[in-house]
Amino acid sequence: MKSPAYDLILKLELAPETFQSIIKTIYLRTYTLSKTTSKLPPPIKQTLEALDHDYKILRIIRNKEPRFAIQIQLQAKQCMLKTLTSQMPWKRLGRRLRFQKEIFIYSQFQAVSFSSFRHPQLLHTDGKSYIITEFIHNNYSLGREDSLFYIQAMKSILEFNTCLFPLQSFNRGWIWEKINRWKFSRSAKTLRNLIEGTAVKYKIPFSLLPRIFVFWGKAVTTTKKLHQPLLVHRDIFQANILRPEPDKIYFVDFEKAGIEKRWVFVDTLKIAQAEPLFFDHTWGDLSGFPRFYACQLQKFWEELTKRRPEINPEYRHFILQLKFCLLGWTLKKLVKETPGPQKEADLTRFLEQTVTGPEHYFEKWFSNLPRLPEP
């Protein structure tokens, strides 16, 4: 007796190799999910069974030892489960502590009132080894290139940066937070790329080093004058901004989030990027290399001074941090990627003139940045 599946295959007129590929995909997916189920620590399994005996694992989102994230169905609702796969405290200590910090931040969010900033709601956690949040479907077809997205994202991140988060709670034993501040700070990343690009990969001319180091020292010294803390995300890129609907934006992944007193524009500089950030251009036309929406950067600075006047980030701080960001991202392009001879020469010239050169080069670049697209 022929099965309904056999009849369907005949109707679809699938080639044998296509049919085998489909069966293989289904098998591998089922096998992977069964392996994931067996990988769940017993306490997590018991917790899920206590919440819903018929819970289902739907999809693996991320699998990086000693933690992974999966999409599950719990009480007829789709959720996100992040958990540790190993109880050994010495295994991948950095990731483990960052994950525990994310749990802490989600827990603190419950006491903070947001009007614009959205994040997945916390549903369940034990405070140390797992967290269950609502699952947000990302609509990839909506894109990130319309003005509505930029306006909403900037408004959201401004509220996040200036919210009444209990920042003092980070100081209660959060040694890893102090390490994170150095590891993920603009100054540290830029210095690492500068050293690697000069001493290891020889992509930065030695003649340019004195000028870069002078600018680097000036930026680090100047930002020390900012003492009031903000809450920053530190890990904003497309995968961490979900857009289920045109007028709704959710931010996720708060493992690198924390206190920032100096590089207060770190999040907005990521939000205001015009896609693509880097693009081919003819040298002499400094209209955007890389590209930002200047109006968004300007608006963030103005609103920040209104919301948190005690921070007092003067306009020179704003410009200096923007130039320092250009330095960091240009070094990253030179060191971490293979731009090719022509683009490598353009990037080096961009460092020499626009970032560390006479002010009129930067002013010309800034004045020619693209306008935000019309709604």
Buried (B, 14 or more C-beta within 10 A) or exposed (E): EEEEEEEEBEEEEBEEEEEEEEEEEEEEEEEBBEEBBEBBBEEBEEBBEEBBEEBEBBBBEEEEEBBBBBBBBBEEEBBBBBBBBBEEEEEBEEBBBBBBBBBBBBBBBEEBEEEBBBBBEBBBBEEEBBBBBBBBEBEEEBEBEBBBBBBBBBBBBBBBBBBEBEBEEBEEEBEBBEEBBEBBBBBBBBBBBBEBBBEEEEBBEEEBEEBBEEBBEBBBEBBEEBEEBBBBBBBBEEEBBBBBEEEEBBBBBBBBBBBBBBBBBBBBBBBBBBEEBBEEBEEEEBEBBBBBBBBBBBBBBEBBBEEBEEBEBEEEBBBBBBBBBBBBBBBBBBBEEEBEEEBBEBBBBBBBBBBBBEEEBBEBBBEEBEEBEEE
